[in-house]
Amino acid sequence: MNERLLLVESELDTLFLVSQLLNSNFSLRHKLKGILEILHKRSELHFGMITLRDVDDDSMIICEVYGESIDRHIRYEPGEGLVGAILDEGSTIVVERIANEPRFLSRLGIYNPELPFIGSPLAVEQGEVVGIIAAQPTNSRFLGEQARFLEMVANLIAQSVNMLRVLERKQSQLVNERDLLKQTLVKNYRFEN
């Protein structure tokens, strides 16, 4: 069987597993960790990393990295390094050899400088970037196909993250409304529970 066909079959299987995981009842962190493990084991995309945008200051915070224990307090500001460039541009960046990319900061210290690197935005409505997924392929064969595949995974993750954030906002609104109603009842009727 030809290598490209094997790659496509593997990617389809991987997309199925990723979609199953995203539809599960696990926490977001558990889902993201599982996705990176699936990519590592089934798609030869190693040291996967997912960052999520901090809604308060627009920076990217490391959420999960597969294969290494790292400092989760690492942040990337817009425009800073490859992660910041993906955030600014809102598009996938493919680097054939990390050593040739001056924007690569190597803050995690886990990527092989001789190998490629792919990073894709987790983009939602109107191109808003809510995070980034990145990984290192084991070689540069089929780099374009792997980049397209990572974009598909990024789209699935982005929709899941967006739905969770919408639910969190609605829940927060309900809590605020409940608290306001309680305050009004106490103030107007001296009613306390």
Solvent accessible surface area in square Angstrom, and as a share of the most:
residue,aa,sasa,rsa
1,M,162,0.72
2,N,98,0.50
3,E,94,0.42
4,R,118,0.43
5,L,82,0.41
6,L,89,0.44
7,L,28,0.14
8,V,63,0.36
9,E,73,0.33
10,S,33,0.21
11,E,17,0.08
12,L,110,0.55
13,D,71,0.37
14,T,0,0.00
15,L,31,0.15
16,F,122,0.51
17,L,55,0.27
18,V,0,0.00
19,S,34,0.22
20,Q,94,0.42
21,L,26,0.13
22,L,18,0.09
23,N,127,0.65
24,S,32,0.20
25,N,160,0.82
26,F,108,0.45
27,S,72,0.47
28,L,44,0.22
29,R,114,0.42
30,H,87,0.39
31,K,17,0.07
32,L,0,0.00
33,K,107,0.45
34,G,15,0.15
35,I,0,0.00
36,L,1,0.00
37,E,65,0.29
38,I,30,0.15
39,L,0,0.00
40,H,52,0.23
41,K,135,0.57
42,R,108,0.40
43,S,7,0.05
44,E,95,0.42
45,L,0,0.00
46,H,49,0.22
47,F,55,0.23
48,G,0,0.00
49,M,3,0.01
50,I,0,0.00
51,T,0,0.00
52,L,23,0.12
53,R,44,0.16
54,D,27,0.14
55,V,116,0.67
56,D,131,0.68
57,D,73,0.38
58,D,66,0.34
59,S,0,0.00
60,M,0,0.00
61,I,51,0.26
62,I,2,0.01
63,C,14,0.08
64,E,2,0.01
65,V,9,0.05
66,Y,47,0.18
67,G,51,0.49
68,E,77,0.34
69,S,113,0.73
70,I,33,0.17
71,D,81,0.42
72,R,87,0.32
73,H,156,0.70
74,I,27,0.14
75,R,85,0.31
76,Y,13,0.05
77,E,79,0.36
78,P,59,0.37
79,G,46,0.44
80,E,52,0.23
81,G,10,0.10
82,L,5,0.02
83,V,6,0.04
84,G,0,0.00
85,A,9,0.07
86,I,0,0.00
87,L,11,0.05
88,D,90,0.46
89,E,103,0.46
90,G,31,0.30
91,S,52,0.34
92,T,31,0.18
93,I,17,0.08
94,V,63,0.36
95,V,12,0.07
96,E,125,0.56
97,R,88,0.32
98,I,8,0.04
99,A,55,0.43
100,N,102,0.52
101,E,29,0.13
102,P,125,0.79
103,R,98,0.36
104,F,37,0.16
105,L,76,0.38
106,S,58,0.38
107,R,94,0.34
108,L,22,0.11
109,G,60,0.57
110,I,24,0.12
111,Y,20,0.07
112,N,66,0.34
113,P,70,0.44
114,E,96,0.43
115,L,51,0.25
116,P,3,0.02
117,F,3,0.01
118,I,0,0.00
119,G,0,0.00
120,S,0,0.00
121,P,14,0.09
122,L,0,0.00
123,A,27,0.21
124,V,13,0.08
125,E,109,0.49
126,Q,182,0.81
127,G,50,0.48
128,E,93,0.42
129,V,7,0.04
130,V,3,0.02
131,G,0,0.00
132,I,0,0.00
133,I,0,0.00
134,A,0,0.00
135,A,0,0.00
136,Q,5,0.02
137,P,0,0.00
138,T,47,0.27
139,N,55,0.28
140,S,60,0.39
141,R,139,0.51
142,F,48,0.20
143,L,15,0.08
144,G,54,0.52
145,E,51,0.23
146,Q,14,0.06
147,A,9,0.07
148,R,139,0.51
149,F,1,0.00
150,L,0,0.00
151,E,50,0.22
152,M,71,0.32
153,V,0,0.00
154,A,1,0.01
155,N,77,0.40
156,L,65,0.32
157,I,0,0.00
158,A,0,0.00
159,Q,95,0.42
160,S,9,0.06
161,V,1,0.00
162,N,23,0.12
163,M,126,0.56
164,L,57,0.28
165,R,46,0.17
166,V,48,0.28
167,L,110,0.55
168,E,109,0.49
169,R,138,0.51
170,K,117,0.49
171,Q,120,0.53
172,S,58,0.37
173,Q,108,0.48
174,L,118,0.59
175,V,60,0.34
176,N,93,0.48
177,E,97,0.44
178,R,126,0.46
179,D,51,0.26
180,L,114,0.56
181,L,118,0.59
182,K,95,0.40
183,Q,117,0.52
184,T,56,0.33
185,L,75,0.37
186,V,60,0.35
187,K,152,0.64
188,N,89,0.46
189,Y,157,0.60
190,R,193,0.70
191,F,119,0.50
192,E,130,0.58
193,N,167,0.86
